[in-house]
Amino acid sequence: MEKLAIGMTLLLIIYAAFAMLINWLFLSERNFKFWNSTYYIQKLQDFLQSLSYLRKLNKQ
């Protein structure tokens, strides 16, 4: 379970970096605003919450 969690977290971080890179390359800088980064941070928090929920289910 731990290895799975670490792997999924790494995948998510890579995905977020890739998405921000695509955004930066193909969209104008005018469209690349701060809310883009807060969107990815929010996604990361949701993901971590679901991971802690899975851990609780495992411990029961």
mmCIF file as gemmi writes it, N, C-alpha and C atoms, coordinates in Angstrom:
data_model
loop_
_atom_site.group_PDB
_atom_site.id
_atom_site.type_symbol
_atom_site.label_atom_id
_atom_site.label_alt_id
_atom_site.label_comp_id
_atom_site.label_asym_id
_atom_site.label_entity_id
_atom_site.label_seq_id
_atom_site.pdbx_PDB_ins_code
_atom_site.Cartn_x
_atom_site.Cartn_y
_atom_site.Cartn_z
_atom_site.occupancy
_atom_site.B_iso_or_equiv
_atom_site.pdbx_formal_charge
_atom_site.auth_seq_id
_atom_site.auth_asym_id
_atom_site.pdbx_PDB_model_num
ATOM 1 N N . MET Axp A 1 ? 0.839 -1.215 0 1 0 ? 1 A 1
ATOM 2 C CA . MET Axp A 1 ? 0 0 0 1 0 ? 1 A 1
ATOM 3 C C . MET Axp A 1 ? 0.869 1.258 0 1 0 ? 1 A 1
ATOM 4 N N . GLU Axp A 2 ? 1.953 1.212 0.784 1 0 ? 2 A 1
ATOM 5 C CA . GLU Axp A 2 ? 2.835 2.383 0.847 1 0 ? 2 A 1
ATOM 6 C C . GLU Axp A 2 ? 3.473 2.678 -0.51 1 0 ? 2 A 1
ATOM 7 N N . LYS Axp A 3 ? 3.966 1.614 -1.173 1 0 ? 3 A 1
ATOM 8 C CA . LYS Axp A 3 ? 4.603 1.816 -2.477 1 0 ? 3 A 1
ATOM 9 C C . LYS Axp A 3 ? 3.603 2.367 -3.484 1 0 ? 3 A 1
ATOM 10 N N . LEU Axp A 4 ? 2.377 1.87 -3.424 1 0 ? 4 A 1
ATOM 11 C CA . LEU Axp A 4 ? 1.325 2.359 -4.319 1 0 ? 4 A 1
ATOM 12 C C . LEU Axp A 4 ? 1.07 3.846 -4.077 1 0 ? 4 A 1
ATOM 13 N N . ALA Axp A 5 ? 0.986 4.226 -2.804 1 0 ? 5 A 1
ATOM 14 C CA . ALA Axp A 5 ? 0.73 5.628 -2.46 1 0 ? 5 A 1
ATOM 15 C C . ALA Axp A 5 ? 1.859 6.525 -2.956 1 0 ? 5 A 1
ATOM 16 N N . ILE Axp A 6 ? 3.098 6.08 -2.754 1 0 ? 6 A 1
ATOM 17 C CA . ILE Axp A 6 ? 4.249 6.874 -3.196 1 0 ? 6 A 1
ATOM 18 C C . ILE Axp A 6 ? 4.245 7.002 -4.714 1 0 ? 6 A 1
ATOM 19 N N . GLY Axp A 7 ? 3.98 5.889 -5.402 1 0 ? 7 A 1
ATOM 20 C CA . GLY Axp A 7 ? 3.958 5.903 -6.856 1 0 ? 7 A 1
ATOM 21 C C . GLY Axp A 7 ? 2.885 6.815 -7.41 1 0 ? 7 A 1
ATOM 22 N N . MET Axp A 8 ? 1.698 6.756 -6.804 1 0 ? 8 A 1
ATOM 23 C CA . MET Axp A 8 ? 0.595 7.592 -7.287 1 0 ? 8 A 1
ATOM 24 C C . MET Axp A 8 ? 0.875 9.063 -7.02 1 0 ? 8 A 1
ATOM 25 N N . THR Axp A 9 ? 1.496 9.352 -5.879 1 0 ? 9 A 1
ATOM 26 C CA . THR Axp A 9 ? 1.845 10.74 -5.568 1 0 ? 9 A 1
ATOM 27 C C . THR Axp A 9 ? 2.852 11.279 -6.582 1 0 ? 9 A 1
ATOM 28 N N . LEU Axp A 10 ? 3.86 10.48 -6.893 1 0 ? 10 A 1
ATOM 29 C CA . LEU Axp A 10 ? 4.85 10.887 -7.898 1 0 ? 10 A 1
ATOM 30 C C . LEU Axp A 10 ? 4.19 11.113 -9.249 1 0 ? 10 A 1
ATOM 31 N N . LEU Axp A 11 ? 3.286 10.209 -9.628 1 0 ? 11 A 1
ATOM 32 C CA . LEU Axp A 11 ? 2.57 10.366 -10.895 1 0 ? 11 A 1
ATOM 33 C C . LEU Axp A 11 ? 1.793 11.673 -10.92 1 0 ? 11 A 1
ATOM 34 N N . LEU Axp A 12 ? 1.144 11.99 -9.8 1 0 ? 12 A 1
ATOM 35 C CA . LEU Axp A 12 ? 0.34 13.211 -9.747 1 0 ? 12 A 1
ATOM 36 C C . LEU Axp A 12 ? 1.221 14.45 -9.867 1 0 ? 12 A 1
ATOM 37 N N . ILE Axp A 13 ? 2.373 14.423 -9.181 1 0 ? 13 A 1
ATOM 38 C CA . ILE Axp A 13 ? 3.292 15.557 -9.25 1 0 ? 13 A 1
ATOM 39 C C . ILE Axp A 13 ? 3.804 15.739 -10.681 1 0 ? 13 A 1
ATOM 40 N N . ILE Axp A 14 ? 4.153 14.612 -11.337 1 0 ? 14 A 1
ATOM 41 C CA . ILE Axp A 14 ? 4.616 14.676 -12.726 1 0 ? 14 A 1
ATOM 42 C C . ILE Axp A 14 ? 3.515 15.222 -13.633 1 0 ? 14 A 1
ATOM 43 N N . TYR Axp A 15 ? 2.28 14.745 -13.397 1 0 ? 15 A 1
ATOM 44 C CA . TYR Axp A 15 ? 1.142 15.216 -14.194 1 0 ? 15 A 1
ATOM 45 C C . TYR Axp A 15 ? 0.945 16.732 -14.037 1 0 ? 15 A 1
ATOM 46 N N . ALA Axp A 16 ? 1.01 17.191 -12.783 1 0 ? 16 A 1
ATOM 47 C CA . ALA Axp A 16 ? 0.802 18.624 -12.545 1 0 ? 16 A 1
ATOM 48 C C . ALA Axp A 16 ? 1.896 19.457 -13.22 1 0 ? 16 A 1
ATOM 49 N N . ALA Axp A 17 ? 3.145 18.988 -13.109 1 0 ? 17 A 1
ATOM 50 C CA . ALA Axp A 17 ? 4.257 19.715 -13.739 1 0 ? 17 A 1
ATOM 51 C C . ALA Axp A 17 ? 4.092 19.726 -15.259 1 0 ? 17 A 1
ATOM 52 N N . PHE Axp A 18 ? 3.701 18.59 -15.82 1 0 ? 18 A 1
ATOM 53 C CA . PHE Axp A 18 ? 3.505 18.477 -17.264 1 0 ? 18 A 1
ATOM 54 C C . PHE Axp A 18 ? 2.375 19.403 -17.732 1 0 ? 18 A 1
ATOM 55 N N . ALA Axp A 19 ? 1.277 19.414 -16.97 1 0 ? 19 A 1
ATOM 56 C CA . ALA Axp A 19 ? 0.141 20.258 -17.334 1 0 ? 19 A 1
ATOM 57 C C . ALA Axp A 19 ? 0.519 21.743 -17.28 1 0 ? 19 A 1
ATOM 58 N N . MET Axp A 20 ? 1.291 22.123 -16.267 1 0 ? 20 A 1
ATOM 59 C CA . MET Axp A 20 ? 1.716 23.521 -16.164 1 0 ? 20 A 1
ATOM 60 C C . MET Axp A 20 ? 2.67 23.881 -17.302 1 0 ? 20 A 1
ATOM 61 N N . LEU Axp A 21 ? 3.525 22.905 -17.686 1 0 ? 21 A 1
ATOM 62 C CA . LEU Axp A 21 ? 4.438 23.142 -18.803 1 0 ? 21 A 1
ATOM 63 C C . LEU Axp A 21 ? 3.668 23.344 -20.108 1 0 ? 21 A 1
ATOM 64 N N . ILE Axp A 22 ? 2.689 22.478 -20.356 1 0 ? 22 A 1
ATOM 65 C CA . ILE Axp A 22 ? 1.842 22.6 -21.554 1 0 ? 22 A 1
ATOM 66 C C . ILE Axp A 22 ? 1.146 23.965 -21.553 1 0 ? 22 A 1
ATOM 67 N N . ASN Axp A 23 ? 0.61 24.323 -20.379 1 0 ? 23 A 1
ATOM 68 C CA . ASN Axp A 23 ? -0.076 25.6 -20.225 1 0 ? 23 A 1
ATOM 69 C C . ASN Axp A 23 ? 0.866 26.757 -20.561 1 0 ? 23 A 1
ATOM 70 N N . TRP Axp A 24 ? 2.092 26.672 -20.055 1 0 ? 24 A 1
ATOM 71 C CA . TRP Axp A 24 ? 3.062 27.749 -20.247 1 0 ? 24 A 1
ATOM 72 C C . TRP Axp A 24 ? 3.518 27.828 -21.699 1 0 ? 24 A 1
ATOM 73 N N . LEU Axp A 25 ? 3.673 26.661 -22.347 1 0 ? 25 A 1
ATOM 74 C CA . LEU Axp A 25 ? 4.17 26.655 -23.725 1 0 ? 25 A 1
ATOM 75 C C . LEU Axp A 25 ? 3.127 27.122 -24.727 1 0 ? 25 A 1
ATOM 76 N N . PHE Axp A 26 ? 1.881 26.638 -24.566 1 0 ? 26 A 1
ATOM 77 C CA . PHE Axp A 26 ? 0.899 26.812 -25.629 1 0 ? 26 A 1
ATOM 78 C C . PHE Axp A 26 ? -0.115 27.922 -25.381 1 0 ? 26 A 1
ATOM 79 N N . LEU Axp A 27 ? -0.222 28.369 -24.163 1 0 ? 27 A 1
ATOM 80 C CA . LEU Axp A 27 ? -1.121 29.489 -23.893 1 0 ? 27 A 1
ATOM 81 C C . LEU Axp A 27 ? -0.292 30.745 -23.676 1 0 ? 27 A 1
ATOM 82 N N . SER Axp A 28 ? -0.889 31.865 -23.966 1 0 ? 28 A 1
ATOM 83 C CA . SER Axp A 28 ? -0.149 33.111 -23.769 1 0 ? 28 A 1
ATOM 84 C C . SER Axp A 28 ? 0.042 33.353 -22.271 1 0 ? 28 A 1
ATOM 85 N N . GLU Axp A 29 ? 1.075 34.104 -21.939 1 0 ? 29 A 1
ATOM 86 C CA . GLU Axp A 29 ? 1.366 34.362 -20.529 1 0 ? 29 A 1
ATOM 87 C C . GLU Axp A 29 ? 0.25 35.151 -19.862 1 0 ? 29 A 1
ATOM 88 N N . ARG Axp A 30 ? -0.503 35.864 -20.672 1 0 ? 30 A 1
ATOM 89 C CA . ARG Axp A 30 ? -1.641 36.621 -20.145 1 0 ? 30 A 1
ATOM 90 C C . ARG Axp A 30 ? -2.666 35.674 -19.521 1 0 ? 30 A 1
ATOM 91 N N . ASN Axp A 31 ? -2.825 34.478 -20.136 1 0 ? 31 A 1
ATOM 92 C CA . ASN Axp A 31 ? -3.792 33.511 -19.625 1 0 ? 31 A 1
ATOM 93 C C . ASN Axp A 31 ? -3.239 32.683 -18.476 1 0 ? 31 A 1
ATOM 94 N N . PHE Axp A 32 ? -1.914 32.673 -18.323 1 0 ? 32 A 1
ATOM 95 C CA . PHE Axp A 32 ? -1.302 31.871 -17.266 1 0 ? 32 A 1
ATOM 96 C C . PHE Axp A 32 ? -1.308 32.685 -15.974 1 0 ? 32 A 1
ATOM 97 N N . LYS Axp A 33 ? -2.397 32.556 -15.24 1 0 ? 33 A 1
ATOM 98 C CA . LYS Axp A 33 ? -2.564 33.348 -14.022 1 0 ? 33 A 1
ATOM 99 C C . LYS Axp A 33 ? -2.343 32.498 -12.794 1 0 ? 33 A 1
ATOM 100 N N . PHE Axp A 34 ? -2.378 33.135 -11.633 1 0 ? 34 A 1
ATOM 101 C CA . PHE Axp A 34 ? -2.096 32.43 -10.382 1 0 ? 34 A 1
ATOM 102 C C . PHE Axp A 34 ? -3.111 31.326 -10.102 1 0 ? 34 A 1
ATOM 103 N N . TRP Axp A 35 ? -4.353 31.492 -10.555 1 0 ? 35 A 1
ATOM 104 C CA . TRP Axp A 35 ? -5.378 30.482 -10.228 1 0 ? 35 A 1
ATOM 105 C C . TRP Axp A 35 ? -5.055 29.13 -10.832 1 0 ? 35 A 1
ATOM 106 N N . ASN Axp A 36 ? -4.249 29.103 -11.887 1 0 ? 36 A 1
ATOM 107 C CA . ASN Axp A 36 ? -3.826 27.823 -12.455 1 0 ? 36 A 1
ATOM 108 C C . ASN Axp A 36 ? -3.051 27.003 -11.432 1 0 ? 36 A 1
ATOM 109 N N . SER Axp A 37 ? -2.088 27.644 -10.752 1 0 ? 37 A 1
ATOM 110 C CA . SER Axp A 37 ? -1.293 26.917 -9.768 1 0 ? 37 A 1
ATOM 111 C C . SER Axp A 37 ? -2.139 26.535 -8.551 1 0 ? 37 A 1
ATOM 112 N N . THR Axp A 38 ? -3.077 27.396 -8.155 1 0 ? 38 A 1
ATOM 113 C CA . THR Axp A 38 ? -3.917 27.031 -7.015 1 0 ? 38 A 1
ATOM 114 C C . THR Axp A 38 ? -4.833 25.864 -7.377 1 0 ? 38 A 1
ATOM 115 N N . TYR Axp A 39 ? -5.22 25.767 -8.645 1 0 ? 39 A 1
ATOM 116 C CA . TYR Axp A 39 ? -6.028 24.633 -9.105 1 0 ? 39 A 1
ATOM 117 C C . TYR Axp A 39 ? -5.277 23.321 -8.914 1 0 ? 39 A 1
ATOM 118 N N . TYR Axp A 40 ? -3.986 23.29 -9.289 1 0 ? 40 A 1
ATOM 119 C CA . TYR Axp A 40 ? -3.202 22.069 -9.13 1 0 ? 40 A 1
ATOM 120 C C . TYR Axp A 40 ? -2.969 21.748 -7.655 1 0 ? 40 A 1
ATOM 121 N N . ILE Axp A 41 ? -2.756 22.783 -6.842 1 0 ? 41 A 1
ATOM 122 C CA . ILE Axp A 41 ? -2.588 22.569 -5.399 1 0 ? 41 A 1
ATOM 123 C C . ILE Axp A 41 ? -3.859 21.963 -4.814 1 0 ? 41 A 1
ATOM 124 N N . GLN Axp A 42 ? -5.024 22.46 -5.235 1 0 ? 42 A 1
ATOM 125 C CA . GLN Axp A 42 ? -6.308 21.922 -4.775 1 0 ? 42 A 1
ATOM 126 C C . GLN Axp A 42 ? -6.453 20.452 -5.177 1 0 ? 42 A 1
ATOM 127 N N . LYS Axp A 43 ? -6.077 20.109 -6.406 1 0 ? 43 A 1
ATOM 128 C CA . LYS Axp A 43 ? -6.135 18.719 -6.864 1 0 ? 43 A 1
ATOM 129 C C . LYS Axp A 43 ? -5.236 17.836 -6.006 1 0 ? 43 A 1
ATOM 130 N N . LEU Axp A 44 ? -4.045 18.335 -5.68 1 0 ? 44 A 1
ATOM 131 C CA . LEU Axp A 44 ? -3.117 17.576 -4.849 1 0 ? 44 A 1
ATOM 132 C C . LEU Axp A 44 ? -3.708 17.338 -3.462 1 0 ? 44 A 1
ATOM 133 N N . GLN Axp A 45 ? -4.335 18.359 -2.883 1 0 ? 45 A 1
ATOM 134 C CA . GLN Axp A 45 ? -4.951 18.204 -1.564 1 0 ? 45 A 1
ATOM 135 C C . GLN Axp A 45 ? -6.085 17.189 -1.601 1 0 ? 45 A 1
ATOM 136 N N . ASP Axp A 46 ? -6.925 17.234 -2.636 1 0 ? 46 A 1
ATOM 137 C CA . ASP Axp A 46 ? -8 16.251 -2.776 1 0 ? 46 A 1
ATOM 138 C C . ASP Axp A 46 ? -7.437 14.84 -2.839 1 0 ? 46 A 1
ATOM 139 N N . PHE Axp A 47 ? -6.346 14.68 -3.61 1 0 ? 47 A 1
ATOM 140 C CA . PHE Axp A 47 ? -5.712 13.378 -3.769 1 0 ? 47 A 1
ATOM 141 C C . PHE Axp A 47 ? -5.172 12.867 -2.429 1 0 ? 47 A 1
ATOM 142 N N . LEU Axp A 48 ? -4.51 13.743 -1.672 1 0 ? 48 A 1
ATOM 143 C CA . LEU Axp A 48 ? -3.959 13.337 -0.381 1 0 ? 48 A 1
ATOM 144 C C . LEU Axp A 48 ? -5.065 12.977 0.603 1 0 ? 48 A 1
ATOM 145 N N . GLN Axp A 49 ? -6.188 13.693 0.549 1 0 ? 49 A 1
ATOM 146 C CA . GLN Axp A 49 ? -7.321 13.354 1.408 1 0 ? 49 A 1
ATOM 147 C C . GLN Axp A 49 ? -7.871 11.979 1.071 1 0 ? 49 A 1
ATOM 148 N N . SER Axp A 50 ? -7.963 11.648 -0.214 1 0 ? 50 A 1
ATOM 149 C CA . SER Axp A 50 ? -8.456 10.328 -0.599 1 0 ? 50 A 1
ATOM 150 C C . SER Axp A 50 ? -7.475 9.242 -0.163 1 0 ? 50 A 1
ATOM 151 N N . LEU Axp A 51 ? -6.161 9.545 -0.188 1 0 ? 51 A 1
ATOM 152 C CA . LEU Axp A 51 ? -5.168 8.58 0.287 1 0 ? 51 A 1
ATOM 153 C C . LEU Axp A 51 ? -5.332 8.315 1.777 1 0 ? 51 A 1
ATOM 154 N N . SER Axp A 52 ? -5.532 9.358 2.576 1 0 ? 52 A 1
ATOM 155 C CA . SER Axp A 52 ? -5.699 9.158 4.017 1 0 ? 52 A 1
ATOM 156 C C . SER Axp A 52 ? -6.99 8.385 4.295 1 0 ? 52 A 1
ATOM 157 N N . TYR Axp A 53 ? -8.018 8.611 3.477 1 0 ? 53 A 1
ATOM 158 C CA . TYR Axp A 53 ? -9.267 7.857 3.606 1 0 ? 53 A 1
ATOM 159 C C . TYR Axp A 53 ? -9.019 6.369 3.338 1 0 ? 53 A 1
ATOM 160 N N . LEU Axp A 54 ? -8.233 6.071 2.296 1 0 ? 54 A 1
ATOM 161 C CA . LEU Axp A 54 ? -7.887 4.676 1.99 1 0 ? 54 A 1
ATOM 162 C C . LEU Axp A 54 ? -7.12 4.033 3.14 1 0 ? 54 A 1
ATOM 163 N N . ARG Axp A 55 ? -6.21 4.785 3.758 1 0 ? 55 A 1
ATOM 164 C CA . ARG Axp A 55 ? -5.459 4.252 4.894 1 0 ? 55 A 1
ATOM 165 C C . ARG Axp A 55 ? -6.383 3.91 6.051 1 0 ? 55 A 1
ATOM 166 N N . LYS Axp A 56 ? -7.361 4.789 6.323 1 0 ? 56 A 1
ATOM 167 C CA . LYS Axp A 56 ? -8.321 4.517 7.396 1 0 ? 56 A 1
ATOM 168 C C . LYS Axp A 56 ? -9.091 3.239 7.118 1 0 ? 56 A 1
ATOM 169 N N . LEU Axp A 57 ? -9.51 3.057 5.861 1 0 ? 57 A 1
ATOM 170 C CA . LEU Axp A 57 ? -10.233 1.844 5.491 1 0 ? 57 A 1
ATOM 171 C C . LEU Axp A 57 ? -9.364 0.609 5.684 1 0 ? 57 A 1
ATOM 172 N N . ASN Axp A 58 ? -8.076 0.727 5.379 1 0 ? 58 A 1
ATOM 173 C CA . ASN Axp A 58 ? -7.16 -0.4 5.528 1 0 ? 58 A 1
ATOM 174 C C . ASN Axp A 58 ? -6.976 -0.802 6.984 1 0 ? 58 A 1
ATOM 175 N N . LYS Axp A 59 ? -6.932 0.194 7.863 1 0 ? 59 A 1
ATOM 176 C CA . LYS Axp A 59 ? -6.662 -0.089 9.282 1 0 ? 59 A 1
ATOM 177 C C . LYS Axp A 59 ? -7.829 -0.757 9.976 1 0 ? 59 A 1
ATOM 178 N N . GLN Axp A 60 ? -9.036 -0.575 9.457 1 0 ? 60 A 1
ATOM 179 C CA . GLN Axp A 60 ? -10.216 -1.143 10.112 1 0 ? 60 A 1
ATOM 180 C C . GLN Axp A 60 ? -10.228 -2.662 10.03 1 0 ? 60 A 1
